[in-house]
Amino acid sequence: MKQFIRLLGVEFRRIFSNSVLVAIFFGAPILYGVMFANVYKKGKLTDMPVVVIDEDNSPLSGKIIDALGDNEALLVTKVQYAPDNIAEEMPSKEYVAILTIPDGFEAAVLQKRYPEVQVDINLANLVPANFATRAIQTVLGTISAGVEIEGLKKAGADPATAAQRYEPFRVNYNRMYNPASNYMELMMPGILGTIMQQVLFLGLALVFARDFEDGYFNKLAAASQWSLYHIVLKALPFVLLSIVMWLIVGSFYPLFGIAIPVFTWPMVLLVSIFTLACMFIGMLFSLAIPSQLKATELLMVLATPSFLLSGYTWPIEAMPRLIQQFSNLLPLTHFLQAFRRIAIYRGTVADIHTQLMALIWISCFCFLLMTILLQVKIYRQRKQAALVN
């Protein structure tokens, strides 16, 4: 036991003497977490530039322009009375939408000829395009309803009857789980989960590979012949350090006002199993590829597309079958699915049973391979040392 504690102290010193490892394990989650939290701090888009081509130049078209300007998501940056050169301005101005109100619009409305407002949405970026589309639909729908009701009132209907005739039934939309459409609440869990997977992969990819490169593995093999001893020795410091890093990452949620509960017992269970799965994958690569550079490069290749393949923003069911199977091999896929169920939907451990079992299977498979491979390496090293002596 004394020897194990002494070697554990050596492990901590080796970890903190590796500036690359310290920068990855401690710097990345804090730096990227703060950076991305500030990127999405606003939560939703406002004052998106819109151009109105008002060919009618009537009181009704003026109402529409005023209503567009009153919507917090939109900013009418330009009103002109002919199409002119809008297409030429798009590369520099990047208007999110162009509304064209045709000539004779108000007269056509009053004569019940149902004219058309042309709305051209800039789909170069889908996020502002979706926000702008919804805002414009709200504005134009409200104006349209008001015009219709006013017309019915002028025809002799009382206000209540006019409203009822225009809208024979009502639709009540209840926006669940992210009612404010806050982009920060959507993206931060996925980004922070991706960062932690990357950090654990790369941090653990160095532990055995470094030992092989600088010869320290020879001393460890002489200290114990059992692979489990070595695995616990290598993993324990990172388990303790991971607890600290998860507490820091978790504190970003209340710190930046993200209304997602993360300090719950189901979340502790999920994070614990996810951490072990990531650690064992990193350690397996570190054993199988005894080069720090090559091990980290391969894990980077594995981890880089993991967020896109996780199904967090694009449904995994919409991906080709082969990609779905590869995605299910990555811990992040199951972590983010489970995170959404317990943190967003307020589910229980029973609701994430499938994801937990997937993470457990990944952990067990990697642990078994790692144990066998390490035992073979220890046997070979001790045999070689015996021959030398």
C-alpha positions as semicolon CSV with decimal commas, in nm:
position;residue;x (nm);y (nm);z (nm)
1;M;0,000;0,000;0,000
2;K;0,286;0,238;0,082
3;Q;0,438;0,166;-0,257
4;F;0,104;0,238;-0,430
5;I;0,068;0,574;-0,249
6;R;0,427;0,664;-0,338
7;L;0,368;0,576;-0,705
8;L;0,039;0,767;-0,698
9;G;0,230;1,075;-0,587
10;V;0,471;1,020;-0,875
11;E;0,174;1,000;-1,115
12;F;0,042;1,335;-0,996
13;R;0,388;1,491;-1,038
14;R;0,419;1,344;-1,388
15;I;0,077;1,479;-1,481
16;F;0,154;1,833;-1,364
17;S;0,504;1,826;-1,515
18;N;0,352;1,775;-1,859
19;S;0,261;2,126;-1,973
20;V;0,065;1,996;-2,274
21;L;-0,147;1,769;-2,058
22;V;-0,214;2,043;-1,802
23;A;-0,312;2,286;-2,077
24;I;-0,547;2,033;-2,235
25;F;-0,707;1,899;-1,919
26;F;-0,748;2,222;-1,726
27;G;-0,723;2,501;-1,979
28;A;-0,952;2,370;-2,252
29;P;-1,277;2,324;-2,052
30;I;-1,242;2,657;-1,873
31;L;-1,124;2,861;-2,171
32;Y;-1,364;2,711;-2,425
33;G;-1,651;2,698;-2,178
34;V;-1,623;3,069;-2,098
35;M;-1,565;3,158;-2,462
36;F;-1,867;2,967;-2,597
37;A;-2,087;3,084;-2,310
38;N;-2,012;3,443;-2,411
39;V;-2,062;3,363;-2,779
40;Y;-2,418;3,244;-2,709
41;K;-2,480;3,475;-2,414
42;K;-2,741;3,679;-2,600
43;G;-2,944;3,362;-2,653
44;K;-3,146;3,485;-2,949
45;L;-3,096;3,703;-3,252
46;T;-3,221;4,061;-3,261
47;D;-3,202;4,352;-3,505
48;M;-3,151;4,134;-3,812
49;P;-3,127;4,360;-4,120
50;V;-3,433;4,363;-4,345
51;V;-3,499;4,559;-4,664
52;V;-3,849;4,665;-4,768
53;I;-3,922;4,746;-5,132
54;D;-4,239;4,951;-5,098
55;E;-4,374;4,989;-5,451
56;D;-4,719;5,087;-5,314
57;N;-4,610;5,365;-5,075
58;S;-4,952;5,365;-4,905
59;P;-5,071;5,399;-4,543
60;L;-5,113;5,021;-4,523
61;S;-4,760;4,953;-4,649
62;G;-4,638;5,211;-4,398
63;K;-4,814;5,015;-4,121
64;I;-4,636;4,700;-4,230
65;I;-4,297;4,874;-4,225
66;D;-4,364;5,018;-3,878
67;A;-4,473;4,678;-3,746
68;L;-4,159;4,515;-3,884
69;G;-3,949;4,779;-3,710
70;D;-4,132;4,720;-3,381
71;N;-4,039;4,350;-3,380
72;E;-3,722;4,301;-3,170
73;A;-3,586;4,037;-3,406
74;L;-3,595;4,264;-3,711
75;L;-3,436;4,593;-3,810
76;V;-3,562;4,768;-4,121
77;T;-3,232;4,905;-4,245
78;K;-3,356;5,026;-4,581
79;V;-3,685;5,121;-4,747
80;Q;-3,685;5,184;-5,119
81;Y;-3,956;5,221;-5,378
82;A;-3,806;5,017;-5,663
83;P;-3,604;4,692;-5,672
84;D;-3,289;4,861;-5,806
85;N;-2,966;4,682;-5,708
86;I;-3,054;4,478;-5,395
87;A;-2,885;4,166;-5,536
88;E;-2,558;4,358;-5,574
89;E;-2,574;4,475;-5,211
90;M;-2,623;4,127;-5,063
91;P;-2,254;4,024;-5,047
92;S;-2,166;4,332;-4,839
93;K;-2,492;4,397;-4,649
94;E;-2,613;4,036;-4,600
95;Y;-2,977;4,129;-4,551
96;V;-3,164;3,847;-4,382
97;A;-3,483;3,916;-4,577
98;I;-3,624;4,133;-4,854
99;L;-3,996;4,218;-4,850
100;T;-4,158;4,348;-5,165
101;I;-4,497;4,521;-5,130
102;P;-4,643;4,543;-5,483
103;D;-4,789;4,852;-5,646
104;G;-5,163;4,886;-5,576
105;F;-5,136;4,668;-5,266
106;E;-5,369;4,868;-5,040
107;A;-5,632;4,910;-5,312
108;A;-5,625;4,538;-5,385
109;V;-5,669;4,460;-5,015
110;L;-5,969;4,693;-4,986
111;Q;-6,123;4,536;-5,298
112;K;-6,075;4,181;-5,160
113;R;-5,845;4,081;-5,443
114;Y;-5,591;3,921;-5,205
115;P;-5,260;4,066;-5,325
116;E;-4,930;3,899;-5,244
117;V;-4,637;4,027;-5,039
118;Q;-4,317;3,873;-5,170
119;V;-4,074;3,772;-4,894
120;D;-3,726;3,660;-5,001
121;I;-3,538;3,493;-4,714
122;N;-3,158;3,472;-4,713
123;L;-3,088;3,102;-4,647
124;A;-2,709;3,131;-4,651
125;N;-2,731;3,084;-4,272
126;L;-3,028;2,880;-4,152
127;V;-3,028;3,008;-3,794
128;P;-3,101;3,378;-3,865
129;A;-3,320;3,270;-4,158
130;N;-3,546;3,069;-3,926
131;F;-3,563;3,347;-3,667
132;A;-3,642;3,604;-3,936
133;T;-3,905;3,386;-4,104
134;R;-4,093;3,338;-3,779
135;A;-4,076;3,710;-3,694
136;I;-4,197;3,816;-4,038
137;Q;-4,481;3,561;-4,031
138;T;-4,591;3,697;-3,694
139;V;-4,589;4,057;-3,814
140;L;-4,766;3,992;-4,145
141;G;-5,016;3,756;-3,983
142;T;-5,107;4,017;-3,724
143;I;-5,147;4,290;-3,986
144;S;-5,354;4,059;-4,206
145;A;-5,585;3,969;-3,919
146;G;-5,626;4,333;-3,823
147;V;-5,717;4,434;-4,179
148;E;-5,971;4,151;-4,209
149;I;-6,136;4,233;-3,877
150;E;-6,153;4,604;-3,962
151;G;-6,318;4,516;-4,292
152;L;-6,582;4,305;-4,117
153;K;-6,649;4,585;-3,867
154;K;-6,698;4,834;-4,150
155;A;-6,945;4,589;-4,304
156;G;-7,158;4,620;-3,991
157;A;-7,034;4,339;-3,767
158;D;-6,967;4,420;-3,402
159;P;-6,603;4,375;-3,285
160;A;-6,663;4,040;-3,110
161;T;-6,851;3,893;-3,405
162;A;-6,593;4,025;-3,650
163;A;-6,310;3,859;-3,458
164;Q;-6,505;3,532;-3,436
165;R;-6,589;3,530;-3,806
166;Y;-6,226;3,587;-3,895
167;E;-6,104;3,320;-3,652
168;P;-6,372;3,048;-3,612
169;F;-6,142;2,852;-3,379
170;R;-5,826;2,931;-3,186
171;V;-5,494;2,754;-3,174
172;N;-5,297;2,773;-2,852
173;Y;-4,926;2,696;-2,889
174;N;-4,737;2,605;-2,572
175;R;-4,362;2,626;-2,628
176;M;-4,216;2,349;-2,413
177;Y;-3,864;2,303;-2,271
178;N;-3,711;2,611;-2,434
179;P;-3,998;2,860;-2,458
180;A;-3,772;3,158;-2,530
181;S;-3,598;2,972;-2,817
182;N;-3,274;3,052;-2,638
183;Y;-2,986;2,933;-2,854
184;M;-2,751;2,928;-2,557
185;E;-2,966;2,671;-2,376
186;L;-2,968;2,462;-2,693
187;M;-2,596;2,466;-2,770
188;M;-2,409;2,482;-2,438
189;P;-2,479;2,126;-2,317
190;G;-2,361;1,983;-2,647
191;I;-2,052;2,202;-2,661
192;L;-1,947;2,138;-2,300
193;G;-2,005;1,763;-2,337
194;T;-1,794;1,760;-2,652
195;I;-1,515;1,953;-2,480
196;M;-1,505;1,714;-2,186
197;Q;-1,497;1,408;-2,410
198;Q;-1,212;1,560;-2,608
199;V;-1,021;1,652;-2,292
200;L;-1,059;1,305;-2,141
201;F;-0,961;1,135;-2,467
202;L;-0,646;1,341;-2,511
203;G;-0,549;1,350;-2,146
204;L;-0,564;0,972;-2,105
205;A;-0,400;0,912;-2,443
206;L;-0,075;1,039;-2,291
207;V;-0,055;0,831;-1,973
208;F;0,085;0,499;-2,097
209;A;0,232;0,634;-2,420
210;R;0,452;0,871;-2,222
211;D;0,565;0,587;-1,996
212;F;0,670;0,380;-2,296
213;E;0,859;0,670;-2,449
214;D;1,060;0,777;-2,144
215;G;1,114;0,427;-1,999
216;Y;0,907;0,480;-1,682
217;F;0,697;0,177;-1,774
218;N;0,994;-0,047;-1,690
219;K;0,984;0,072;-1,327
220;L;0,608;0,026;-1,305
221;A;0,630;-0,326;-1,448
222;A;0,889;-0,410;-1,186
223;A;0,663;-0,272;-0,911
224;S;0,366;-0,499;-0,997
225;Q;0,292;-0,775;-1,243
226;W;-0,084;-0,716;-1,246
227;S;-0,245;-0,492;-1,505
228;L;-0,533;-0,396;-1,274
229;Y;-0,281;-0,239;-1,035
230;H;-0,145;-0,023;-1,315
231;I;-0,489;0,075;-1,444
232;V;-0,602;0,193;-1,101
233;L;-0,273;0,377;-1,053
234;K;-0,313;0,562;-1,382
235;A;-0,687;0,621;-1,365
236;L;-0,725;0,738;-1,006
237;P;-0,555;1,079;-1,048
238;F;-0,771;1,153;-1,351
239;V;-1,086;1,043;-1,171
240;L;-1,011;1,293;-0,894
241;L;-0,913;1,568;-1,137
242;S;-1,223;1,498;-1,351
243;I;-1,447;1,559;-1,050
244;V;-1,294;1,905;-1,015
245;M;-1,333;1,979;-1,387
246;W;-1,696;1,862;-1,396
247;L;-1,775;2,087;-1,100
248;I;-1,619;2,381;-1,285
249;V;-1,805;2,298;-1,608
250;G;-2,130;2,247;-1,417
251;S;-2,092;2,587;-1,251
252;F;-2,110;2,751;-1,595
253;Y;-2,485;2,680;-1,603
254;P;-2,588;2,891;-1,302
255;L;-2,302;3,135;-1,364
256;F;-2,428;3,223;-1,712
257;G;-2,795;3,195;-1,626
258;I;-2,864;2,874;-1,819
259;A;-3,192;2,739;-1,679
260;I;-3,091;2,372;-1,689
261;P;-3,053;2,172;-1,364
262;V;-2,724;1,982;-1,373
263;F;-2,647;1,917;-1,007
264;T;-2,879;1,617;-0,966
265;W;-2,816;1,254;-0,876
266;P;-2,916;1,118;-1,221
267;M;-2,670;1,364;-1,373
268;V;-2,394;1,254;-1,133
269;L;-2,452;0,892;-1,239
270;L;-2,452;0,982;-1,608
271;V;-2,138;1,197;-1,584
272;S;-1,954;0,927;-1,385
273;I;-2,019;0,652;-1,640
274;F;-1,951;0,886;-1,933
275;T;-1,618;0,986;-1,775
276;L;-1,512;0,622;-1,730
277;A;-1,606;0,539;-2,090
278;C;-1,397;0,830;-2,222
279;M;-1,106;0,748;-1,992
280;F;-1,095;0,381;-2,091
281;I;-1,104;0,467;-2,463
282;G;-0,816;0,711;-2,412
283;M;-0,616;0,460;-2,208
284;L;-0,677;0,185;-2,465
285;F;-0,539;0,405;-2,743
286;S;-0,245;0,497;-2,520
287;L;-0,163;0,128;-2,477
288;A;-0,229;0,017;-2,832
289;I;-0,032;0,307;-2,986
290;P;0,275;0,368;-2,765
291;S;0,342;0,713;-2,909
292;Q;0,198;1,028;-2,755
293;L;0,177;1,206;-3,088
294;K;0,013;0,923;-3,282
295;A;-0,229;0,835;-3,001
296;T;-0,350;1,195;-2,969
297;E;-0,374;1,235;-3,347
298;L;-0,592;0,927;-3,387
299;L;-0,815;1,025;-3,097
300;M;-0,852;1,373;-3,248
301;V;-0,970;1,209;-3,570
302;L;-1,218;1,003;-3,369
303;A;-1,344;1,290;-3,155
304;T;-1,360;1,575;-3,407
305;P;-1,685;1,472;-3,582
306;S;-1,848;1,337;-3,265
307;F;-2,069;1,642;-3,203
308;L;-2,205;1,637;-3,558
309;L;-2,266;1,261;-3,538
310;S;-2,420;1,266;-3,189
311;G;-2,771;1,352;-3,310
312;Y;-2,783;1,652;-3,082
313;T;-2,865;1,909;-3,351
314;W;-2,944;1,684;-3,648
315;P;-3,154;1,371;-3,573
316;I;-2,945;1,057;-3,580
317;E;-3,239;0,874;-3,738
318;A;-3,194;1,090;-4,049
319;M;-2,835;0,972;-4,096
320;P;-2,728;0,672;-4,309
321;R;-2,730;0,341;-4,123
322;L;-2,351;0,302;-4,134
323;I;-2,298;0,647;-3,980
324;Q;-2,555;0,570;-3,710
325;Q;-2,361;0,258;-3,615
326;F;-2,034;0,452;-3,595
327;S;-2,205;0,725;-3,392
328;N;-2,323;0,469;-3,137
329;L;-1,959;0,376;-3,070
330;L;-1,889;0,726;-2,935
331;P;-1,965;0,802;-2,568
332;L;-2,079;1,156;-2,654
333;T;-2,378;1,027;-2,852
334;H;-2,524;0,844;-2,553
335;F;-2,424;1,117;-2,308
336;L;-2,605;1,394;-2,496
337;Q;-2,914;1,180;-2,552
338;A;-2,931;1,105;-2,182
339;F;-2,847;1,463;-2,084
340;R;-3,142;1,593;-2,285
341;R;-3,377;1,343;-2,121
342;I;-3,287;1,416;-1,761
343;A;-3,187;1,784;-1,779
344;I;-3,424;1,919;-2,045
345;Y;-3,721;1,682;-2,012
346;R;-3,667;1,639;-1,635
347;G;-3,663;1,260;-1,667
348;T;-3,539;0,996;-1,425
349;V;-3,266;0,731;-1,431
350;A;-3,521;0,488;-1,577
351;D;-3,560;0,718;-1,878
352;I;-3,189;0,695;-1,963
353;H;-3,145;0,323;-1,901
354;T;-3,062;0,254;-2,268
355;Q;-2,796;0,525;-2,281
356;L;-2,641;0,420;-1,950
357;M;-2,618;0,059;-2,065
358;A;-2,452;0,167;-2,390
359;L;-2,191;0,365;-2,196
360;I;-2,137;0,072;-1,960
361;W;-2,085;-0,166;-2,254
362;I;-1,833;0,074;-2,411
363;S;-1,652;0,101;-2,075
364;C;-1,646;-0,274;-2,016
365;F;-1,529;-0,358;-2,368
366;C;-1,246;-0,104;-2,359
367;F;-1,152;-0,203;-2,004
368;L;-1,131;-0,571;-2,100
369;L;-0,915;-0,504;-2,405
370;M;-0,698;-0,265;-2,206
371;T;-0,648;-0,517;-1,924
372;I;-0,546;-0,795;-2,162
373;L;-0,315;-0,574;-2,369
374;L;-0,149;-0,424;-2,062
375;Q;-0,103;-0,766;-1,904
376;V;0,075;-0,885;-2,220
377;K;0,303;-0,578;-2,218
378;I;0,385;-0,623;-1,849
379;Y;0,465;-0,991;-1,906
380;R;0,694;-0,909;-2,195
381;Q;0,869;-0,632;-2,005
382;R;0,928;-0,845;-1,694
383;K;1,050;-1,134;-1,911
384;Q;1,291;-0,902;-2,093
385;A;1,414;-0,758;-1,761
386;A;1,472;-1,111;-1,627
387;L;1,679;-1,203;-1,933
388;V;1,893;-0,891;-1,893
389;N;1,955;-0,964;-1,529
